Amino acid sequence: MSEFAVAVAGLRTPAVVLGDGAQTDPAPTPGPAGAEPAQAVRVWRRAQTRALQGFAATAAFPWLEPWAGPRLSALTCAVEQARGAAARSMDPLELLTAACVAALPAPIGLRDVLPGCAGTWGVDGEWLLAEAWERWQNACAEGEAPVADCVRAASATVYEAFGRRRKARDEALDSVQRLITSSADQARQHADAQLAEPFHLVRMAIPLLEVEPLTGREVDPLTLWGAGAIAAFQTGVDWSVGRVELAAPPKVADLLLRG
């Protein structure tokens, strides 16, 4: 497809999948306040990408502006509506807590953290706890589930390590649960403290959705946590340069800029 055709394609307002599976054009509509986060974020990111492509088209082909201007205006309004729906589907405190989890240092000396935790597991007991904790931390940063539910990622480490063996497995699962609960409580304390600190101003480029060449499937370079944090804490957008402005708690700002 020519560069011009690709540019003009960005001026299309994307089809939006509604609750019953039907599709509609021309404008995305915000979901209810309790919409499923992944779906709400997907609708917003698709519309946002189309808008960015549209602004790139008018920059590359200025003579399109009289025709494209009204379409871009309608599209950016639709993007903002979709962003509002995505933001309402997210819990800002949960986003902040996940960012605080990501900032936690890995526990050192796990036998000191949980005395006797590896007593009957064999020589790999402490390694297993460390691996489970790291998986939990990574799952929180991905944002696919609330912090409390990400303990499943840690528990999966135990099941994979033990396989069919049941001896000491319950003890291992209990120790993992206690370690994660302690770390989650620590992250929530940090999150409460963060709310008392001034928010940081962040300016960052907006990553576009990417398309896999073989399957044509859209892939978001942002994690669900990253997209949700942008939706929740965005204060402005400069479409001409593809940049958003955010006012976010320090740990959220740090994780966004790192990610």
N, C-alpha and C positions, 0 to 999 in steps of 0.2 A: 504494500500500500504506500502511495506517495506521501511525502511529508505534509503536503497540503491536506490530503484526505484524512490523515491522522489528526491534524490540527482541528479540522472542522468537526471530526467525530467527537472531540472534547466539548463541543457546544451542545451536544445532545443531553437532555435531562434524562438520567438513567431510569429504567424501569424499576419499580419497587415491589418487592414481594410482600403481599398483604397476609393477614393472619390465615386466610383460607387457602393460601397457596396461589391465588390468582396474581397476575401482574397488571400494573397500570402505568401509563404515561399520562401527562408529561412531568409531574412533580412529585418528589418524595413527601410523604406525610408523616408527621411524628407519631410514634406509638404512644400507648398509655404510659402513665408514670411508672407502672410496675413492669414495663416491657422487659423481656429477657435481654440481658446486657449484650451478649455477643451479637444478637440479631440487630439490636438498635445501633450498635457501633458499626456493624457492616453496612447498614443503610446510609449512615452518615458518611463513612469513609468513601463509599462509592460515589455519593453525590459530591463530596469535597474534591475527589480526584477529577471528576468531570469538570468541575468549575476551574480547577487549576489548569487543566488541559485547554479549556476555553480561553482563559486569559493568556496562556502561552500562544494560542492561535492568533489572537488579535495583536499580540506584540510582534509576531513573525509576519503577519499579513495585515497591516494597519487599515487597509481599505475595507476589511471585514467589519470594522467597528460600527458603522451605522446599522448594519443588519444584526451584528452580534450583541451590541450594547443592551437592548431590551431583554434578550435571552439570558445574558449573563446576570443582569439585575434580578430576574426572576429566579435564576438558578442559585444565586448566593442567598437569597431569602429562604429558598428551600433547604439549602445547606444548614443555615442557622436553625431552622425548625428541627431538622434532623439531629443537629448537635444538641439542642435542648432535650430532645427525647433520649439521646444517648446519655447525657449528663444526669437526667432524672433516674435512669436505670442503674446508676452507679451510686455507691455510698462513699462520700468524700473521706470519712473517717476510716473506712476500710482500705481505701487507696493509700492513705497516709500510714496506716498500720503496716501494710505490705511494704511500703518504702522503708519503714523503720526496721522491719525484718531483714530487708536486703542490706541494711547498713550494720547489722549485728556482726561482730567478729565471731569466727567459728570457735566453739568451746575448746579449750585446751585442758588436757588432763581430765578426761571424761570420768575416770574413776574417782576423781576428787569431786566432780560435779554431782555424780550419782554413786555414792559409795556402794561397792558390791555389785555394780550394774553388770559387770562382765565376769562375775565369779564362776559361773558354770557354763559359759559359752565357748570356752577354749581361747586360743591365742588371738583369734580375729574379733573378739567381742567389741573391743574399743574401736577398731576400724569400722565395724558395722554401724555403731552408733554415729560415728563421724559422717559416714556416707549417708545415713538416713537423715541426719540434720541438714546436710548440704542439699539433698533432694528437696526437703521441705522448704528451705530458703529459696531455691530456684523456682519452685512451684508458686510460691507467694509472689515473686517478682513477675512471673508470667501473667498472673491475675485471672487465671481460668476459673478459680474457685476462691471463696473467702479464706482468710488466713486459718481459721479453725478447721476448715475442711481439707486444707492442704496436708494435714497429718496423714492422709491416705497415701500420699507420695512417699512419706517416710516409712509407713507400715509395709508398703510394697517392697521396699528394700529387704525387710526381714523375711517376707514370704519367699522372695527370690533366693535369698541366701540359704534358707532352711530347706526349701523344696518340700519333699514328702516327710522330712524328718520333723517330728513333733517335740522331741525332748528339748527342753529349755526354750522353745519358741515363744510360749506365753510369757515367760520371764523377759525375753528380748522385746516383745511387743509392749509390755508394761513399761520397761525402761525407756523405750523410744517415746511412748506417750508422755511419760513424766518429763523427759528432756524437752520435748516440743512444747508442752504446756508451760513449762518454766520460761522458755525462750519467748513464747507468744505473750506471756504476761509482761515480760521485760519490754517487748516491742510496744505493747499498749501503753505502758508507762511513758516511754519515749514519745509516743504519739500525743498523749495528753500534754506533755511538756512543750511539744512543738506548737501546739495551738496557741500558746501564750507568746510565741516569738513572732516578730514581724515576717510577713510573707516576702518571698524573694520574687523579683521580676525576672522573667525568662523570655528571651526571644529565640525562636528556633525555626528552622526550615521544616516545611510540612512534607514528609515522605509520601509519594504517590503509591497507590496500589500497583503491584507488579503482576504481569501475566506470564504464566508458564508457557513457553513456546510450544511444547508438545501437546499439552492438554487444554490450553486456553483458560485454565483455572486462575482466578484472581487470588493473589497472595498478598497479605498485608505485612510489610516489613516491621510494623509496630506490633508489639504484644498487645493483648487485650488490656493489660494494665496500662501500658503507655498511651494507647488511644483513649482509654477511659479517663486518664489523668488530664490529657489535653482537653477533652470535651468538658470535664468538670471545672477546670481552673482557667480556661481560656478567657481573656478579657478583650482581645482584639485580634484582627487578622488583616494583613496587607496582601491582597490577592495579586497585586502587580509583581511582587517578588516571591510570593509563595511562602510567607512567614507568619507564624502566630505569636501572639504575646500572651503570657500567662502571669498570674499572681498566685503563687503556690507556697505551701509550707516548705521550709528549707530541705527536708529530706526528700520530698517529692521532686523539688527542683533539681536536687543533686542526681537522683536516679534518672530523671528524664534526660539530663545533659550527658550522663554516663552512657545511657542506653542507645 
